[in-house]
Amino acid sequence: MEELTEIFQNFQLPQRDGKFYRNGRYITLPLAPFFCIKVVQEYERAVIFRLGRLKKGRASGPGTFFILPCIDSYTCVDLRTVSFDVPAQEVLTKDSVTIKVDAVVFYRIEDPLSAVVKVSDYRHSTKLLAMTTLRNILGTRNLAEILSDREAISHSMQVTLDETTDPWGVVVERVEIKDVSLPTQLQRAMAAEAEASREARAKVIAAEGEMKSSRALKEAADVISQSPAALQLRYLQTLNTISTEKNSTIVFPLPIDILSAFFNKPHS
């Protein structure tokens, strides 16, 4: 580095009319420093290479940093959380059902140096890894587990991705299962099963209601049979109900004693 600095200091160009001139072109040296100053945003870091070798230390930024033209090169890395959609993957579940599942992955760069040096394209690599991980995890689950335990599957996928991408300087923050698409025939079968289950529950509820109603009627009949006054009151209530209805039926009320004697008469 000291040798390069000495060469730049001792390098002189011929002058013409007070300006530096070489090979038919004018060169303005005061503008040269502006080509050496670079600016990175608050959410960015610059990974600098000098003569093809990684510059020691941490990544530069935020703010300004200096590079040497034709000697240094740099790559800016965004540190903000980024998301991408995992395309719908066709998966064969543990119980041999073919489904299509898509997801969304949220990740960020924690180590810019590793993200640039240790993997060719961390974005593309993370996306491919998410696709294969989704298929592998869902292939070990039954359809019922996939439909009911989406949160557990998302967490398992996030942990697996984060462990694999850690050497790349990538942190997978969150994974969400977006949609589970079932074959049309399976959807119809599940709908028929759900309808049959609802009908069965409705029949059970109706049967329980009939049983409770029958038990209540039996208890009421026992009470009325043990109390003649209650039986006579029920008889009068029935006559009152019939009389309020608009019909052509004529009812001749009979004394309750006559009816009792008639029903209590022994059969020959």
C-alpha positions as CSV (number, residue, x, y, z in Angstrom):
1,M,0.0,0.0,0.0
2,E,2.9,2.4,0.8
3,E,4.4,1.7,-2.6
4,L,1.2,2.5,-4.4
5,T,0.9,5.8,-2.4
6,E,4.4,6.7,-3.4
7,I,3.8,6.0,-7.0
8,F,0.7,8.2,-7.0
9,Q,2.6,11.0,-5.3
10,N,5.5,11.0,-7.7
11,F,3.3,10.6,-10.8
12,Q,3.2,13.8,-12.8
13,L,1.7,14.7,-16.2
14,P,2.9,17.4,-18.6
15,Q,1.0,20.7,-18.5
16,R,-0.5,22.7,-21.3
17,D,-1.9,26.2,-20.5
18,G,-1.8,25.4,-16.7
19,K,-3.8,22.2,-17.0
20,F,-2.7,18.6,-16.9
21,Y,-2.7,17.1,-20.4
22,R,-2.0,13.5,-21.5
23,N,-2.7,11.6,-24.8
24,G,-4.9,14.3,-26.1
25,R,-7.2,14.4,-23.0
26,Y,-7.4,16.9,-20.2
27,I,-7.5,15.5,-16.6
28,T,-8.8,17.5,-13.7
29,L,-7.3,16.2,-10.5
30,P,-9.5,18.0,-7.9
31,L,-12.5,15.8,-9.1
32,A,-10.6,12.6,-8.4
33,P,-11.5,12.3,-4.7
34,F,-15.2,12.3,-5.5
35,F,-14.8,9.0,-7.3
36,C,-13.3,7.5,-4.2
37,I,-16.0,8.4,-1.7
38,K,-19.0,6.1,-1.5
39,V,-22.2,6.4,0.6
40,V,-24.3,3.6,2.1
41,Q,-27.7,4.0,3.7
42,E,-28.5,3.3,7.4
43,Y,-29.9,-0.1,6.5
44,E,-27.0,-1.2,4.2
45,R,-23.4,-2.4,4.7
46,A,-20.6,-2.5,2.1
47,V,-18.3,-5.5,1.8
48,I,-15.0,-4.3,0.3
49,F,-12.5,-6.4,-1.7
50,R,-9.0,-5.0,-2.3
51,L,-7.2,-6.6,-5.3
52,G,-9.6,-9.5,-5.1
53,R,-9.1,-10.2,-1.4
54,L,-11.7,-9.5,1.3
55,K,-10.7,-6.4,3.3
56,K,-10.2,-7.3,6.9
57,G,-12.5,-6.0,9.6
58,R,-16.2,-5.6,9.5
59,A,-18.3,-4.3,6.6
60,S,-18.3,-0.6,6.1
61,G,-21.3,1.6,6.8
62,P,-23.6,3.3,7.4
63,G,-22.3,6.6,6.0
64,T,-19.3,7.3,3.8
65,F,-16.3,5.1,3.1
66,F,-13.3,5.4,0.7
67,I,-12.2,3.1,-2.1
68,L,-9.3,3.1,-4.4
69,P,-10.4,3.1,-8.1
70,C,-9.3,0.1,-10.1
71,I,-8.0,-1.5,-6.9
72,D,-11.1,-1.8,-4.6
73,S,-14.5,-3.2,-5.4
74,Y,-17.5,-3.5,-3.1
75,T,-20.9,-5.1,-2.7
76,C,-23.8,-3.5,-0.8
77,V,-25.9,-5.8,1.4
78,D,-29.4,-4.8,2.6
79,L,-29.9,-5.6,6.3
80,R,-33.7,-5.1,6.4
81,T,-36.1,-8.0,6.8
82,V,-37.1,-9.4,3.4
83,S,-39.9,-11.8,2.4
84,F,-40.4,-14.1,-0.5
85,D,-43.2,-16.5,-1.5
86,V,-42.5,-20.2,-1.8
87,P,-44.3,-21.4,-4.9
88,A,-47.0,-24.1,-4.5
89,Q,-45.3,-27.4,-3.9
90,E,-46.9,-30.7,-4.7
91,V,-46.4,-32.9,-1.7
92,L,-47.3,-36.6,-1.0
93,T,-48.3,-36.8,2.7
94,K,-47.6,-39.7,5.0
95,D,-51.1,-41.2,4.4
96,S,-50.5,-41.0,0.6
97,V,-52.6,-37.9,-0.2
98,T,-51.3,-35.5,-2.9
99,I,-51.7,-31.9,-1.9
100,K,-50.3,-28.5,-3.0
101,V,-48.9,-26.2,-0.3
102,D,-47.4,-22.7,-0.5
103,A,-45.8,-20.5,2.1
104,V,-44.0,-17.2,2.8
105,V,-40.6,-16.8,4.4
106,F,-39.2,-13.7,6.3
107,Y,-35.5,-13.4,6.6
108,R,-32.7,-10.9,7.2
109,I,-28.9,-10.6,6.8
110,E,-27.0,-10.7,10.2
111,D,-23.5,-11.2,8.9
112,P,-22.9,-9.3,5.6
113,L,-19.4,-10.8,5.1
114,S,-20.6,-14.4,5.3
115,A,-23.6,-13.6,3.0
116,V,-21.3,-12.4,0.3
117,V,-18.3,-14.7,0.7
118,K,-19.7,-18.1,1.8
119,V,-22.6,-18.4,-0.7
120,S,-22.9,-17.4,-4.3
121,D,-26.5,-16.0,-4.1
122,Y,-28.0,-16.0,-0.6
123,R,-31.4,-15.0,-1.9
124,H,-31.8,-17.7,-4.5
125,S,-30.2,-20.3,-2.2
126,T,-32.5,-19.5,0.7
127,K,-35.5,-19.8,-1.6
128,L,-34.5,-23.2,-3.0
129,L,-33.8,-24.4,0.6
130,A,-37.3,-23.3,1.7
131,M,-38.9,-25.2,-1.2
132,T,-37.1,-28.5,-0.3
133,T,-37.6,-28.1,3.4
134,L,-41.4,-27.5,2.9
135,R,-41.7,-30.8,0.9
136,N,-39.5,-32.8,3.4
137,I,-41.4,-31.6,6.5
138,L,-44.9,-32.1,5.0
139,G,-44.0,-35.5,3.7
140,T,-43.7,-36.8,7.3
141,R,-47.1,-35.6,8.3
142,N,-50.7,-36.9,7.8
143,L,-53.3,-34.8,6.1
144,A,-55.2,-34.3,9.3
145,E,-52.0,-33.0,11.0
146,I,-51.2,-30.6,8.1
147,L,-54.7,-29.1,8.3
148,S,-54.9,-28.8,12.0
149,D,-51.2,-28.0,13.1
150,R,-50.1,-25.3,10.6
151,E,-48.5,-23.3,13.4
152,A,-46.3,-26.3,14.5
153,I,-45.3,-27.0,10.9
154,S,-44.4,-23.4,10.3
155,H,-42.3,-23.3,13.5
156,S,-40.5,-26.6,12.6
157,M,-39.7,-25.2,9.1
158,Q,-38.4,-21.9,10.5
159,V,-36.0,-23.7,12.9
160,T,-34.7,-26.0,10.2
161,L,-34.1,-23.2,7.7
162,D,-32.5,-21.0,10.4
163,E,-30.0,-23.7,11.3
164,T,-29.1,-24.4,7.7
165,T,-28.7,-20.7,6.7
166,D,-26.7,-19.7,9.8
167,P,-23.3,-20.2,8.2
168,W,-24.4,-17.9,5.4
169,G,-25.1,-15.1,7.8
170,V,-28.9,-15.3,7.1
171,V,-31.4,-15.4,9.9
172,V,-34.9,-16.8,9.1
173,E,-37.3,-15.0,11.4
174,R,-40.6,-16.5,10.4
175,V,-42.4,-18.9,8.1
176,E,-46.1,-19.0,7.4
177,I,-48.1,-21.7,5.6
178,K,-50.4,-19.7,3.3
179,D,-52.7,-22.3,1.6
180,V,-53.3,-26.0,1.4
181,S,-55.0,-27.1,-1.8
182,L,-56.7,-30.5,-1.8
183,P,-57.8,-32.5,-4.9
184,T,-61.4,-32.0,-6.0
185,Q,-62.4,-35.6,-5.3
186,L,-61.0,-35.4,-1.8
187,Q,-62.8,-32.1,-1.1
188,R,-66.1,-33.7,-2.1
189,A,-65.4,-36.7,0.1
190,M,-64.5,-34.5,3.1
191,A,-67.6,-32.4,2.5
192,A,-69.8,-35.6,2.4
193,E,-68.1,-36.9,5.6
194,A,-68.7,-33.6,7.4
195,E,-72.4,-33.5,6.3
196,A,-72.9,-37.1,7.5
197,S,-71.2,-36.2,10.8
198,R,-73.5,-33.2,11.2
199,E,-76.6,-35.3,10.5
200,A,-75.5,-37.9,13.0
201,R,-75.1,-35.3,15.7
202,A,-78.5,-33.8,14.8
203,K,-80.1,-37.2,15.2
204,V,-78.4,-37.8,18.5
205,I,-79.6,-34.4,19.8
206,A,-83.1,-35.1,18.6
207,A,-83.1,-38.6,20.3
208,E,-81.9,-37.1,23.5
209,G,-84.7,-34.5,23.3
210,E,-87.3,-37.2,22.7
211,M,-86.0,-39.2,25.7
212,K,-86.2,-36.2,28.0
213,S,-89.7,-35.3,26.7
214,S,-90.9,-38.8,27.2
215,R,-89.5,-38.9,30.7
216,A,-91.2,-35.6,31.6
217,L,-94.6,-36.9,30.2
218,K,-94.3,-40.1,32.2
219,E,-93.6,-38.1,35.4
220,A,-96.6,-35.8,34.6
221,A,-98.9,-38.8,34.0
222,D,-97.8,-40.4,37.3
223,V,-98.5,-37.2,39.2
224,I,-102.0,-36.8,37.5
225,S,-102.9,-40.5,38.1
226,Q,-102.2,-40.1,41.8
227,S,-104.3,-36.9,42.2
228,P,-108.0,-37.0,41.1
229,A,-108.2,-33.2,41.5
230,A,-105.3,-32.7,39.1
231,L,-107.0,-35.0,36.6
232,Q,-110.2,-33.0,36.8
233,L,-108.3,-29.8,36.4
234,R,-106.6,-31.1,33.3
235,Y,-110.0,-32.2,31.9
236,L,-111.4,-28.7,32.4
237,Q,-108.3,-27.1,30.7
238,T,-108.8,-29.4,27.7
239,L,-112.4,-28.3,27.4
240,N,-111.4,-24.7,27.6
241,T,-108.9,-25.1,24.8
242,I,-111.3,-26.8,22.5
243,S,-114.0,-24.1,23.1
244,T,-111.7,-21.3,22.0
245,E,-110.9,-22.9,18.7
246,K,-112.9,-22.0,15.6
247,N,-114.3,-25.3,14.5
248,S,-117.6,-27.2,14.0
249,T,-116.9,-29.8,16.7
250,I,-119.5,-30.0,19.4
251,V,-118.4,-31.2,22.8
252,F,-120.8,-32.4,25.5
253,P,-118.9,-32.3,28.7
254,L,-119.7,-35.2,31.1
255,P,-119.0,-35.3,34.8
256,I,-115.6,-36.8,35.6
257,D,-117.3,-39.3,38.0
258,I,-119.2,-40.9,35.2
259,L,-116.0,-41.3,33.1
260,S,-114.1,-42.7,36.1
261,A,-116.9,-45.3,36.7
262,F,-116.8,-46.2,33.1
263,F,-113.1,-46.8,32.9
264,N,-113.0,-48.6,36.3
265,K,-115.8,-51.0,35.2
266,P,-114.4,-54.5,35.1
267,H,-114.4,-56.2,31.8
268,S,-116.6,-59.3,31.4
